[in-house]
Amino acid sequence: MSESGSVKALEQFFPGNSEMARRMRAVDWAAMALGSPPGWPQNLRALVNICLGSRHPIVIWWGKATATQFYNDAYISFLGDTKHPWLDRSGKECWKEIWDTMGPLWESVFDTGEATWSEGFLYVVDRNLRREEGYFTFSYSPLWLIPVKLAEFLVLAAR
């Protein structure tokens, strides 16, 4: 398949003209751990589609071990200059400076199957400035596979 043909084929998985849709279409997914999008679980494909179409900041961390990160344009400001682009890489590594705090929240979703809720939560992150303070409101939500099995989760956030 030609390069333009493969990009065209990826439009069904990464629709739209947003920065992140274009970036996702440019990734050589066959060379990545997740493989090509046609082989992904249907719910991951649907979630990425929802993520890209939303104007609300959304990040998806797929896989308990890897936390492969997908996000939309609205989430770019959360990442700042030092973390964007951070596509198809571990969310755990992206947020390593605060993972001691985030990790237990992440684990609780897998342990209980219930969403978390944090409002006005202070994180000191490395994104635009080193050690930048930010107050965030967010929920870590479980994403279920069918048959019912907790697989991943979705983060909806606001600053």
CORRABEL-V795344 format. One record per helix or strand of 3 or more residues. SS is the DSSP state (H for helix, E for strand). FROM is the first residue (numbers start at 1). LEN is the number of residues. Records with the same first field share a line. If there is no record, write none. Layout:
# CORRABEL-V795344
SS=FROM-LEN  FROM-LEN
This chain:
# CORRABEL-V795344
H=3-8  19-8  29-3  37-3  42-12  73-11  91-4  96-17
E=58-5  68-4  118-8  132-14  149-10
